[in-house]
Amino acid sequence: MKPFFQWPEVDLSTIFIAIFVLCLLILTYYLLFRITKKKEAQEAYWRVIEKWLHKRRFTSEEIKTIKNWLIALPNQELAEAASDKMTLNKILKSYIIESQTMNPEQQLKMLEKLAFHAAAAREIHNIEEVYPGDYVSVDWQDHHFLGIVVKEENSRAAIRILKGSLPKHAEGQEATLHFFRPFAGGFRISGKIENILNGGLIFLGDGAQKELETTVSLPVALTVELSYGGYIGLDNKDTLDNFNPPKPIRVETIQISSRGFVVNLEKEYLNWLGHSHIWEAKIALPVDNVSVQWIETKGYLGVLNKAKLQFLFRFLEIHKDDKEKLRKYLLRLLDKKLNPPPKKG
């Protein structure tokens, strides 16, 4: 009599294969689980860091650059950076200085935003207004060197070069120092290299570059840079998704210079200045009587005269080509004002 149910006969090799496949599936699930948890932890740490970077006025491009590098760190280091801002500052400073992909101007801006010292909003008109701890780009001939001011005295600045070194024959030659202040923009001081030291130099300044400025009405389109963390008081993306920023504001300049412009805005925008860090501006520069060329910039918008509802836009990020277009336009405009064409008749 045959049994009601009989287990199929299997050989030993089939059992081993089945056990191996089962173990492989369990291992795959475990690895996927660990990878998912690691990514979730990375994103949590990164959101904390990103929010801090926005408070330091880092732009979305700068934050993207930092994220691509920082997110590759081990989770333990990332956790330490997220929980201790001094550790984060130290890690970022080392990365920026040693970066092979950034130019000195980019390094300078990011380092100054990390430093965020008391002079962050002060303009630089001469070498006496430079402070120890200011980061600087030393431009000599076609070479650029990232440095930090160690001491300032008698129109001279002692600068320690952070990367590279200047040749001895650079002594006595003309050079330019580039500075950046997070709330005031970029500044240039011309002068000469007085002495080459071991690891640095002594720079003798002869004055900051004069700012080109004139009264002119130019079309401007202002928008808020939309990026998570760019708003004070917003703690999560859901809040940001439900947050309605003002639509592009179309206004005209009252005054414009090589470092910013003044506009009139409606009273309702006063409240917005407390929420956003970075604004974007597109400015139309006349080429002739018919056509215009647009330049783009990012900057900080603040109240200049509350009673008159006048606002000052400071350039913080502007491409060198757009900066040159603006400079040439201002020079052309100032030349016309200083040397008006003779009246006919």
C-alpha positions as CSV (number, residue, x, y, z in Angstrom):
1,M,0.0,0.0,0.0
2,K,1.4,3.4,-1.0
3,P,1.6,6.1,1.6
4,F,-0.8,9.0,1.4
5,F,2.1,11.5,1.0
6,Q,5.7,11.0,0.3
7,W,8.5,13.6,0.4
8,P,10.3,13.9,-2.8
9,E,13.8,12.4,-2.8
10,V,16.6,15.0,-3.0
11,D,20.2,14.5,-3.1
12,L,22.7,16.2,-0.8
13,S,23.9,18.7,-3.5
14,T,20.4,20.0,-4.0
15,I,20.1,20.7,-0.3
16,F,23.4,22.6,-0.2
17,I,22.4,24.7,-3.2
18,A,19.1,25.6,-1.6
19,I,20.8,26.6,1.6
20,F,23.4,28.6,-0.3
21,V,20.6,30.5,-2.3
22,L,18.7,31.2,1.0
23,C,21.8,32.5,2.7
24,L,22.6,34.7,-0.4
25,L,19.1,36.2,-0.3
26,I,19.4,36.9,3.4
27,L,22.8,38.5,2.9
28,T,21.5,40.6,0.0
29,Y,18.6,41.8,2.1
30,Y,20.9,42.6,5.0
31,L,23.3,44.6,2.7
32,L,20.4,46.5,1.1
33,F,19.0,47.3,4.6
34,R,22.4,48.5,5.8
35,I,22.9,50.7,2.7
36,T,19.5,52.2,3.0
37,K,20.0,53.0,6.7
38,K,23.4,54.5,5.9
39,K,21.9,56.7,3.2
40,E,19.2,57.8,5.6
41,A,21.7,58.6,8.2
42,Q,23.8,60.5,5.7
43,E,20.9,62.6,4.6
44,A,19.9,63.4,8.2
45,Y,23.5,64.6,9.0
46,W,23.6,66.5,5.7
47,R,20.4,68.4,6.4
48,V,21.9,69.7,9.6
49,I,25.1,70.8,7.8
50,E,23.2,72.3,4.9
51,K,21.1,74.4,7.2
52,W,24.3,75.7,8.9
53,L,25.9,76.5,5.5
54,H,22.9,78.5,4.4
55,K,23.1,80.6,7.6
56,R,26.7,81.3,6.6
57,R,25.5,82.7,3.2
58,F,26.9,79.8,1.1
59,T,25.3,79.8,-2.3
60,S,23.5,76.7,-3.8
61,E,26.5,76.0,-6.1
62,E,29.0,76.2,-3.2
63,I,26.8,73.9,-1.1
64,K,26.5,71.4,-4.0
65,T,30.3,71.3,-4.3
66,I,30.7,70.7,-0.5
67,K,28.0,68.0,-0.5
68,N,29.7,66.0,-3.3
69,W,32.8,65.8,-1.2
70,L,31.4,65.7,2.3
71,I,28.8,63.0,1.7
72,A,31.6,60.5,0.8
73,L,33.1,60.7,4.3
74,P,32.5,57.8,6.7
75,N,29.2,58.2,8.7
76,Q,31.1,58.6,11.9
77,E,33.0,61.6,10.6
78,L,29.9,63.0,9.1
79,A,28.0,62.6,12.4
80,E,30.8,64.4,14.3
81,A,30.7,67.3,11.7
82,A,27.0,67.6,12.0
83,S,27.0,67.7,15.8
84,D,30.1,69.9,16.4
85,K,30.4,73.0,14.3
86,M,34.0,73.6,15.2
87,T,34.8,70.1,13.8
88,L,32.8,70.9,10.7
89,N,34.6,74.3,10.2
90,K,38.0,72.6,10.5
91,I,37.1,69.8,8.0
92,L,35.7,72.3,5.5
93,K,38.6,74.7,5.9
94,S,41.1,71.9,5.2
95,Y,39.1,70.7,2.2
96,I,38.7,74.2,0.6
97,I,42.4,75.0,1.0
98,E,43.6,71.7,-0.4
99,S,41.0,71.7,-3.3
100,Q,42.5,71.2,-6.7
101,T,39.3,72.1,-8.5
102,M,38.5,75.6,-7.0
103,N,40.2,78.8,-8.1
104,P,41.5,81.2,-5.4
105,E,38.5,83.5,-5.8
106,Q,36.1,80.6,-5.0
107,Q,38.3,79.5,-2.1
108,L,38.5,83.0,-0.7
109,K,34.8,83.5,-0.7
110,M,34.1,80.2,1.0
111,L,36.8,80.6,3.6
112,E,35.5,84.0,4.5
113,K,32.0,82.7,4.9
114,L,33.4,80.0,7.3
115,A,35.3,82.6,9.3
116,F,32.3,85.0,9.5
117,H,34.1,87.4,11.7
118,A,33.1,90.8,13.1
119,A,34.2,92.6,9.9
120,A,31.9,90.6,7.6
121,A,29.8,93.7,6.8
122,R,32.6,96.3,6.6
123,E,33.9,97.7,3.3
124,I,37.6,97.8,2.5
125,H,38.9,101.2,1.3
126,N,42.6,100.8,2.0
127,I,45.0,98.4,3.5
128,E,44.4,99.8,7.0
129,E,40.9,98.3,6.9
130,V,42.3,94.8,6.5
131,Y,42.3,92.6,9.6
132,P,44.5,89.7,10.8
133,G,42.6,86.6,9.8
134,D,41.2,88.0,6.6
135,Y,41.7,85.5,3.7
136,V,43.1,87.0,0.6
137,S,43.9,86.1,-3.0
138,V,47.3,87.5,-4.1
139,D,47.4,88.1,-7.8
140,W,50.9,88.5,-9.3
141,Q,51.3,88.5,-13.0
142,D,49.2,85.5,-14.2
143,H,49.5,83.7,-10.9
144,H,47.1,83.5,-8.0
145,F,48.0,82.5,-4.4
146,L,45.6,81.9,-1.5
147,G,46.8,83.5,1.7
148,I,45.7,84.9,5.1
149,V,46.6,88.2,6.6
150,V,48.8,87.8,9.7
151,K,49.4,91.5,10.5
152,E,48.7,95.0,9.2
153,E,50.8,98.0,10.0
154,N,51.9,101.3,8.3
155,S,50.0,100.5,5.0
156,R,51.6,97.1,4.9
157,A,50.1,93.7,5.3
158,A,52.1,90.5,6.3
159,I,50.5,87.6,4.4
160,R,51.0,83.9,5.0
161,I,50.6,81.9,1.8
162,L,48.5,78.9,2.4
163,K,49.3,77.1,-0.9
164,G,52.3,77.4,-3.2
165,S,54.9,80.1,-2.9
166,L,56.0,83.2,-4.8
167,P,59.5,83.4,-6.4
168,K,62.1,85.7,-4.9
169,H,62.2,87.8,-8.0
170,A,58.6,88.9,-7.4
171,E,60.0,91.4,-4.8
172,G,59.3,95.0,-5.8
173,Q,56.8,94.0,-8.5
174,E,53.2,95.1,-8.7
175,A,50.4,92.9,-7.4
176,T,46.8,93.0,-6.4
177,L,45.1,91.7,-3.3
178,H,41.5,90.4,-3.6
179,F,39.3,90.3,-0.4
180,F,35.8,89.2,0.2
181,R,33.4,90.2,3.0
182,P,30.1,88.1,3.2
183,F,27.9,91.1,3.7
184,A,29.8,93.7,1.7
185,G,31.1,91.9,-1.4
186,G,34.5,91.8,-3.1
187,F,37.4,94.4,-2.8
188,R,40.7,94.9,-4.6
189,I,43.8,96.6,-3.3
190,S,46.6,97.4,-5.6
191,G,50.2,97.8,-4.5
192,K,53.5,96.0,-4.7
193,I,55.3,93.0,-3.1
194,E,57.8,94.6,-0.8
195,N,59.4,91.4,0.6
196,I,59.2,87.7,0.0
197,L,59.4,85.8,3.2
198,N,59.6,82.1,4.1
199,G,56.0,81.0,3.5
200,G,54.7,84.5,2.9
201,L,55.2,88.1,1.9
202,I,55.0,91.8,2.9
203,F,52.6,93.8,0.7
204,L,52.7,97.6,0.5
205,G,49.2,98.9,-0.5
206,D,48.5,102.1,-2.4
207,G,44.7,102.0,-2.1
208,A,41.6,100.1,-2.9
209,Q,40.1,100.1,-6.4
210,K,37.7,103.0,-6.8
211,E,34.1,102.1,-7.1
212,L,32.3,103.1,-10.2
213,E,28.9,104.6,-9.4
214,T,26.3,106.5,-11.2
215,T,22.6,107.4,-11.2
216,V,20.7,105.5,-13.9
217,S,17.5,103.7,-14.4
218,L,18.0,100.1,-15.5
219,P,15.4,97.2,-15.6
220,V,16.0,94.6,-12.9
221,A,14.3,91.3,-12.2
222,L,14.7,90.1,-8.6
223,T,13.9,86.6,-7.3
224,V,14.7,84.7,-4.1
225,E,17.1,81.8,-4.5
226,L,15.0,78.8,-3.7
227,S,17.0,76.1,-1.9
228,Y,16.2,74.2,1.3
229,G,17.7,75.8,4.4
230,G,17.8,79.2,2.8
231,Y,15.1,80.5,5.1
232,I,15.4,81.3,8.7
233,G,12.9,79.3,10.8
234,L,12.2,76.6,8.2
235,D,13.1,73.3,9.6
236,N,11.9,70.8,7.0
237,K,11.2,70.4,3.3
238,D,7.5,70.1,3.8
239,T,7.4,73.6,5.3
240,L,9.4,74.8,2.3
241,D,7.1,73.1,-0.2
242,N,4.2,75.0,1.3
243,F,6.1,78.3,1.5
244,N,5.1,80.8,-1.2
245,P,8.0,83.2,-2.1
246,P,7.3,86.4,-4.0
247,K,7.1,86.2,-7.7
248,P,10.0,87.8,-9.7
249,I,10.0,91.5,-8.8
250,R,10.5,93.7,-11.8
251,V,11.9,97.1,-10.8
252,E,14.3,99.7,-12.1
253,T,17.5,100.9,-10.4
254,I,17.9,104.3,-8.9
255,Q,21.7,104.0,-8.6
256,I,24.1,101.4,-9.7
257,S,27.8,100.8,-8.9
258,S,30.4,98.1,-9.6
259,R,29.4,96.5,-6.3
260,G,25.6,96.8,-6.1
261,F,22.5,98.9,-6.9
262,V,19.6,100.7,-5.2
263,V,15.9,100.1,-6.0
264,N,12.5,101.1,-4.6
265,L,10.3,98.2,-3.5
266,E,6.8,97.9,-2.1
267,K,6.3,97.9,1.7
268,E,5.2,94.2,1.6
269,Y,8.8,93.1,0.8
270,L,10.1,94.4,4.1
271,N,8.9,91.2,5.8
272,W,10.7,89.1,3.3
273,L,14.1,90.4,4.1
274,G,14.0,88.5,7.4
275,H,13.4,85.2,5.7
276,S,15.7,84.9,2.8
277,H,19.5,84.8,2.6
278,I,20.3,85.1,-1.0
279,W,18.6,87.0,-3.8
280,E,19.2,86.7,-7.6
281,A,19.1,89.7,-9.9
282,K,19.1,90.0,-13.7
283,I,20.1,93.5,-14.9
284,A,19.5,94.8,-18.4
285,L,22.4,96.8,-19.7
286,P,21.8,98.8,-22.9
287,V,24.0,97.9,-25.8
288,D,22.6,100.5,-28.2
289,N,19.2,102.3,-28.7
290,V,17.5,99.0,-29.5
291,S,19.2,95.9,-27.8
292,V,20.2,95.1,-24.3
293,Q,22.4,92.5,-22.7
294,W,21.4,90.8,-19.4
295,I,23.9,90.1,-16.6
296,E,23.1,87.9,-13.7
297,T,24.3,88.1,-10.1
298,K,23.5,86.9,-6.6
299,G,23.6,89.0,-3.5
300,Y,22.2,90.3,-0.3
301,L,19.2,92.6,-0.2
302,G,18.9,95.0,2.7
303,V,17.0,98.2,3.7
304,L,18.8,101.4,2.8
305,N,16.1,103.9,3.6
306,K,13.0,102.5,5.3
307,A,11.0,105.7,5.0
308,K,11.6,106.0,1.3
309,L,11.4,102.2,0.8
310,Q,14.8,102.1,-0.8
311,F,16.7,98.8,-0.8
312,L,20.4,98.1,-1.4
313,F,21.4,95.0,-3.4
314,R,25.0,94.0,-2.7
315,F,26.8,91.8,-5.3
316,L,28.1,88.7,-3.6
317,E,28.4,86.4,-6.7
318,I,28.9,87.7,-10.2
319,H,30.6,86.0,-13.1
320,K,33.8,87.8,-14.2
321,D,32.4,88.3,-17.7
322,D,29.3,89.9,-16.4
323,K,31.4,92.0,-14.0
324,E,33.5,93.3,-16.9
325,K,30.3,94.1,-18.9
326,L,29.0,96.2,-16.0
327,R,32.3,97.9,-15.6
328,K,32.6,98.9,-19.2
329,Y,29.0,100.1,-19.2
330,L,29.6,102.3,-16.2
331,L,32.8,103.7,-17.6
332,R,31.0,104.5,-20.9
333,L,28.1,106.1,-19.0
334,L,30.4,108.1,-16.7
335,D,32.5,109.2,-19.7
336,K,29.4,110.6,-21.4
337,K,28.4,112.5,-18.2
338,L,31.9,114.0,-17.8
339,N,32.4,114.7,-21.5
340,P,28.9,115.4,-23.0
341,P,28.8,115.8,-26.8
342,P,28.7,119.5,-27.9
343,K,25.3,120.9,-28.5
344,K,24.3,121.4,-32.1
345,G,23.9,124.9,-33.4
